[in-house]
Amino acid sequence: MNSATTTTVVPARSSFDSRWLKLLIIWAALLTVPFWLPLLGGYTALAGRVLVLGLAAMSFNILLGFTGVMSFGHAAYFGLGAYGAGLTLKFLAASTPLSILMGTLLGGVAGAIVGLFIARRRGVYFAMATVAFGQIGFYIAYTWNDLTGGYDGLRGFSREPLHLGFATSTSPTTARCSTISCCSCSRLPWPRKA
């Protein structure tokens, strides 16, 4: 009985993969947006808003793409994060990193609590439950005038300087660079090992 064996030759991979080069170009372009966008006549404030709303769009993509259910309550958690950051700056401490942390925690904890109620729903039931909780958040935000400011919004605080450990900056360019970095890190296409 004759058995033939075959061997497969795998070509050696280069030490610097082309995916890393693409990633490096994307990072360089994103991190330098606040410096070259005004030269082209663009608005860096608009670019910052686009990136923040892009994070919200990516959350829709993750939820719908991986679970197959559509949530209509994302704005409630987005708003809770903003209120958490603003209320931290206004009442707790004048610290931008602390306000970012508190806003993230408030939105995450609220999402976990609501998730306990709606995690087992599917289809239309899931969508309607998220609409209901989103509308509850909207109603509370716009009727609790003493805390949230109602329709006038939260006032009486300002964005504090961003302390990076090695430098302190009050410039909007630094804030926009950090926003771009956070957006970039949230969706990094990390190359996988073969």
C-alpha positions as CSV (number, residue, x, y, z in Angstrom):
1,M,0.0,0.0,0.0
2,N,1.6,3.2,-1.2
3,S,0.6,6.5,0.5
4,A,1.7,9.7,-0.9
5,T,2.4,12.7,1.4
6,T,2.2,16.3,0.3
7,T,3.8,19.2,1.9
8,T,2.7,22.8,1.6
9,V,5.3,25.5,1.4
10,V,4.3,28.7,3.2
11,P,6.0,31.8,1.9
12,A,7.9,33.8,4.5
13,R,6.1,37.0,5.6
14,S,7.9,40.3,5.5
15,S,8.7,41.8,8.8
16,F,6.8,45.0,7.9
17,D,3.4,44.0,6.6
18,S,1.5,46.3,4.2
19,R,-1.4,46.4,6.7
20,W,0.9,48.1,9.2
21,L,1.9,50.7,6.6
22,K,-1.8,51.4,5.8
23,L,-2.4,51.8,9.6
24,L,0.5,54.1,10.0
25,I,-0.7,56.3,7.1
26,I,-4.2,56.5,8.6
27,W,-2.9,57.4,12.0
28,A,-0.6,60.1,10.6
29,A,-3.5,61.6,8.6
30,L,-5.9,61.5,11.5
31,L,-3.5,62.9,14.2
32,T,-2.5,65.8,12.0
33,V,-6.0,66.8,10.9
34,P,-6.2,69.9,13.2
35,F,-3.0,71.2,11.6
36,W,-3.7,70.7,7.9
37,L,-7.5,71.0,7.8
38,P,-7.6,74.8,8.3
39,L,-5.1,75.2,5.4
40,L,-7.7,73.6,3.1
41,G,-10.5,75.8,4.4
42,G,-12.0,73.2,6.7
43,Y,-13.4,73.6,10.2
44,T,-11.7,71.6,12.9
45,A,-14.7,72.0,15.2
46,L,-16.9,70.3,12.5
47,A,-14.3,67.6,12.1
48,G,-14.4,66.9,15.9
49,R,-18.2,66.7,15.8
50,V,-18.1,64.3,12.8
51,L,-15.7,62.1,14.7
52,V,-17.8,62.1,17.9
53,L,-21.0,61.2,15.9
54,G,-18.9,58.7,14.0
55,L,-18.4,56.9,17.3
56,A,-22.2,56.7,17.8
57,A,-22.5,55.4,14.2
58,M,-19.9,52.7,15.0
59,S,-21.9,51.6,18.0
60,F,-24.9,51.1,15.7
61,N,-22.7,49.1,13.4
62,I,-21.4,46.9,16.2
63,L,-24.9,46.2,17.7
64,L,-26.6,45.6,14.4
65,G,-23.7,43.8,12.8
66,F,-22.9,41.3,15.6
67,T,-26.3,40.8,17.2
68,G,-28.8,41.6,14.5
69,V,-30.9,43.8,16.6
70,M,-31.5,47.6,16.2
71,S,-31.5,50.0,19.1
72,F,-33.2,53.3,19.0
73,G,-32.1,54.3,22.5
74,H,-28.4,55.2,21.8
75,A,-29.0,58.9,22.2
76,A,-30.0,58.4,25.9
77,Y,-26.6,56.9,26.7
78,F,-24.8,59.4,24.6
79,G,-26.6,62.2,26.4
80,L,-26.0,60.6,29.8
81,G,-22.3,60.5,29.1
82,A,-22.3,64.2,28.2
83,Y,-24.4,65.1,31.3
84,G,-22.0,63.0,33.4
85,A,-19.0,64.9,32.1
86,G,-20.7,68.3,32.4
87,L,-22.0,67.7,35.9
88,T,-18.6,66.4,37.0
89,L,-17.0,69.6,35.8
90,K,-19.7,71.8,37.3
91,F,-20.2,70.2,40.7
92,L,-17.4,67.6,41.5
93,A,-14.0,68.7,40.2
94,A,-12.5,70.9,37.5
95,S,-10.7,68.0,35.8
96,T,-11.2,67.0,32.2
97,P,-9.9,63.4,32.5
98,L,-12.1,62.9,35.6
99,S,-15.1,64.3,33.7
100,I,-14.4,62.0,30.7
101,L,-14.2,59.0,33.1
102,M,-17.4,59.9,35.0
103,G,-19.3,60.5,31.8
104,T,-18.2,57.1,30.4
105,L,-19.1,55.4,33.7
106,L,-22.5,57.0,33.9
107,G,-23.4,56.0,30.3
108,G,-22.0,52.5,30.8
109,V,-23.8,51.8,34.1
110,A,-27.1,53.1,32.7
111,G,-26.6,50.9,29.7
112,A,-25.9,47.9,31.9
113,I,-29.0,48.5,34.0
114,V,-31.3,49.0,31.0
115,G,-29.6,46.0,29.4
116,L,-30.8,43.8,32.2
117,F,-34.4,44.5,31.2
118,I,-34.1,44.3,27.4
119,A,-31.3,41.8,26.8
120,R,-33.6,38.9,26.0
121,R,-35.9,40.8,23.6
122,R,-35.5,40.3,19.9
123,G,-36.8,42.0,16.8
124,V,-39.6,44.6,17.2
125,Y,-39.8,44.0,20.9
126,F,-36.2,45.0,21.4
127,A,-36.5,48.1,19.2
128,M,-39.7,49.2,21.1
129,A,-38.1,48.7,24.5
130,T,-35.1,50.8,23.5
131,V,-37.4,53.5,22.2
132,A,-39.2,53.5,25.5
133,F,-36.1,53.8,27.6
134,G,-34.7,56.5,25.3
135,Q,-37.9,58.5,25.6
136,I,-37.8,58.1,29.4
137,G,-34.2,59.6,29.3
138,F,-35.4,62.4,27.0
139,Y,-38.3,63.3,29.4
140,I,-36.1,63.3,32.5
141,A,-33.4,65.4,30.8
142,Y,-35.8,68.1,29.6
143,T,-38.0,68.3,32.7
144,W,-35.4,68.2,35.5
145,N,-34.5,71.9,35.0
146,D,-32.6,72.3,38.3
147,L,-30.0,69.6,37.4
148,T,-29.9,69.4,33.6
149,G,-31.0,72.9,32.6
150,G,-33.9,71.6,30.6
151,Y,-34.3,73.0,27.1
152,D,-31.6,75.6,27.8
153,G,-29.0,73.0,28.5
154,L,-26.3,72.6,31.2
155,R,-24.6,75.9,31.9
156,G,-22.2,77.3,34.4
157,F,-19.0,75.4,33.6
158,S,-16.2,75.5,31.1
159,R,-13.8,72.9,29.7
160,E,-10.7,72.7,31.8
161,P,-7.1,72.4,30.5
162,L,-6.2,68.9,29.4
163,H,-3.4,67.6,31.6
164,L,-1.5,64.9,29.7
165,G,1.1,64.2,32.3
166,F,4.0,65.5,30.3
167,A,2.2,68.7,29.1
168,T,-0.8,70.9,29.8
169,S,-2.7,72.5,27.1
170,T,-5.7,74.7,26.9
171,S,-5.8,74.9,23.1
172,P,-8.7,73.5,21.2
173,T,-6.2,71.8,18.9
174,T,-5.1,69.5,21.6
175,A,-8.6,68.6,22.5
176,R,-9.4,67.8,18.9
177,C,-6.2,65.7,18.6
178,S,-7.3,63.7,21.7
179,T,-10.8,63.2,20.2
180,I,-9.3,62.0,17.0
181,S,-7.0,59.6,18.9
182,C,-9.9,58.2,20.8
183,C,-11.9,57.7,17.6
184,S,-9.0,56.1,15.9
185,C,-8.3,53.7,18.8
186,S,-11.9,52.6,19.0
187,R,-11.8,51.2,15.5
188,L,-8.2,50.1,14.9
189,P,-7.9,47.4,12.2
190,W,-5.3,45.4,14.1
191,P,-3.5,42.9,11.9
192,R,-4.0,39.4,13.0
193,K,-1.3,36.8,13.3
194,A,-1.6,34.0,10.8
